[in-house]
Amino acid sequence: MDQDIYALVAKYGFKNLHIRLLEIMRDEYSYLQTHFQIAPVKEIAPLAQPILKKIRKSRVKSPVATSEVKIDNVQLDLENVELRDVIVTVPENKYRDPKEMKEYQRAAVEAKRKENEEAGLQPSYFLTRENLKQWIEIEGKTYAWVAREKAGCPETQVAAQAQMMGLKSRISKTKGRIMSGN
């Protein structure tokens, strides 16, 4: 498939290929929208006016006039398809500003540190190999979460302790792969 794509890019260029793909997707989407009567999505916030470009007209193949569609050896019966209205909610980020996030982290770590001191607990009690492995590798929590919710110490201390024990968070592993190119 990659060779075919590269051949198309070599023949028509990225821009023309991209414009044509958008045209095809727009035509297919409009057909599917009319066929399945998809309800339009309500806009939550007004968006900036899009920049309109003149796009050349293209021919579209006529749609299939049957109630059954065969795609890659899979037979679909479109008469028995149930349509549902789905409401998708996107949780709004509590903190939009990095400064607010840092202040929240700092305050939460300080509160946890005081709570642990009153109970007579030290951060080293929480930063054991078993605990860090459970929270960081198994549950996928971040160093910041461990610092904020459990240990009450700077996240750099949690990261250093985990690295000394040979543990890495999913984020650190991903960043390592990106940087090494694997």
C-alpha positions in Angstrom: 0.0 0.0 0.0 2.8 2.4 0.8 4.3 1.9 -2.6 1.0 2.8 -4.2 0.7 5.9 -2.1 4.2 7.0 -2.9 3.6 6.4 -6.6 0.6 8.7 -6.4 2.5 11.3 -4.5 5.3 11.2 -7.1 2.8 11.5 -9.9 0.4 14.2 -8.6 2.2 15.7 -5.6 1.2 16.0 -2.0 -1.1 19.0 -2.4 -3.1 17.6 -5.3 -3.4 14.2 -3.7 -4.5 15.7 -0.4 -7.1 18.0 -2.1 -8.5 15.0 -4.1 -8.7 12.8 -1.0 -10.6 15.5 0.8 -13.0 15.8 -2.2 -13.6 12.0 -2.2 -14.1 11.9 1.6 -16.5 14.9 1.4 -18.6 13.2 -1.3 -18.6 9.8 0.5 -19.6 11.5 3.8 -22.4 13.4 2.2 -23.7 10.2 0.6 -23.5 8.3 3.9 -25.1 11.2 5.8 -28.1 11.3 3.4 -28.4 7.5 3.4 -28.2 7.1 7.2 -29.8 10.4 8.0 -27.2 11.4 10.6 -28.3 14.2 12.8 -26.1 17.3 12.5 -23.7 18.0 15.4 -24.5 21.1 17.4 -21.6 23.5 17.7 -20.6 24.2 21.3 -18.4 27.3 20.7 -18.3 29.4 17.6 -15.4 28.6 15.4 -13.3 31.0 13.4 -14.5 31.4 9.8 -12.8 28.8 7.6 -10.7 29.9 4.7 -12.5 28.8 1.5 -10.5 27.6 -1.4 -11.8 27.0 -4.9 -11.8 23.3 -5.5 -12.5 21.8 -8.9 -15.6 19.7 -9.4 -15.2 15.9 -9.8 -17.3 13.1 -10.9 -18.8 10.8 -8.3 -19.9 7.3 -9.0 -23.5 6.7 -8.5 -24.4 5.0 -5.1 -25.2 1.4 -4.8 -29.0 0.9 -5.3 -29.3 -2.1 -3.1 -30.0 -2.6 0.6 -26.9 -4.9 1.0 -23.3 -3.8 0.7 -20.4 -6.1 0.4 -17.1 -4.7 1.8 -13.9 -6.9 1.8 -15.9 -10.2 1.8 -18.2 -9.0 4.6 -21.9 -8.9 3.8 -23.9 -6.1 5.6 -27.7 -6.0 5.6 -28.5 -2.3 5.9 -32.2 -2.8 6.6 -31.5 -4.2 10.1 -29.2 -1.4 11.1 -30.3 0.5 14.2 -29.6 4.2 14.4 -29.1 5.9 17.7 -28.5 9.4 18.8 -25.2 9.6 20.7 -24.2 12.5 22.8 -20.5 12.8 23.1 -19.2 14.8 26.0 -15.7 16.0 26.1 -14.5 16.8 29.6 -13.1 20.3 29.8 -9.7 20.5 31.2 -9.7 21.9 34.7 -6.5 23.8 34.2 -5.8 25.5 30.9 -2.7 27.3 31.9 0.6 25.6 32.7 1.1 28.0 35.6 -2.2 26.9 37.1 -1.3 23.3 36.7 2.1 23.8 38.5 0.4 25.8 41.3 -2.2 23.0 41.7 0.6 20.4 41.8 2.6 22.4 44.3 -0.4 23.0 46.6 -1.5 19.3 46.5 2.0 18.0 47.2 2.4 20.4 50.1 -1.0 19.4 51.5 -0.1 15.7 51.2 3.3 16.3 52.8 1.7 18.0 55.8 -0.9 15.2 56.1 1.9 12.5 56.0 4.0 14.4 58.6 1.0 14.6 60.9 0.6 10.8 60.6 4.3 10.3 61.1 5.0 9.0 57.6 7.9 9.8 55.4 8.0 9.8 51.6 10.4 6.9 51.6 7.6 4.7 53.1 5.6 5.2 49.9 8.5 5.0 47.4 9.1 1.3 47.7 9.7 -0.9 44.6 6.4 -2.7 45.0 4.3 0.5 45.4 6.0 2.3 42.5 5.7 -0.7 40.2 2.0 -1.0 41.0 1.2 2.7 40.6 3.5 3.6 37.7 3.8 0.4 35.5 0.6 -1.5 36.3 -1.9 1.4 36.9 -0.2 3.8 34.5 -0.1 6.7 36.9 2.4 9.5 36.5 5.3 10.5 38.7 3.4 13.7 39.4 0.3 11.7 40.5 2.4 9.6 42.9 4.0 12.7 44.3 0.7 14.5 44.7 -1.6 11.7 45.9 0.7 9.4 47.8 4.2 10.5 48.8 3.9 14.3 49.3 7.3 15.0 47.8 8.6 16.6 44.6 7.9 14.5 41.5 11.6 14.7 40.6 12.2 12.7 43.7 9.7 10.1 42.7 11.1 9.9 39.2 14.7 9.5 40.5 13.6 6.8 42.9 11.7 4.9 40.2 14.7 5.2 37.8 17.1 3.9 40.4 14.8 0.8 40.7 14.6 0.4 36.9 11.0 1.5 36.6 9.7 3.8 33.9 6.3 5.4 33.4 4.4 4.9 30.1 5.1 8.5 29.2 8.9 8.1 29.8 8.9 4.9 27.7 7.0 6.6 24.9 9.4 9.6 25.0 12.4 7.3 24.9 11.0 5.5 21.8 10.3 8.8 20.1 13.8 10.1 20.8 15.5 6.9 19.7 13.4 6.6 16.6 12.0 3.2 17.4 
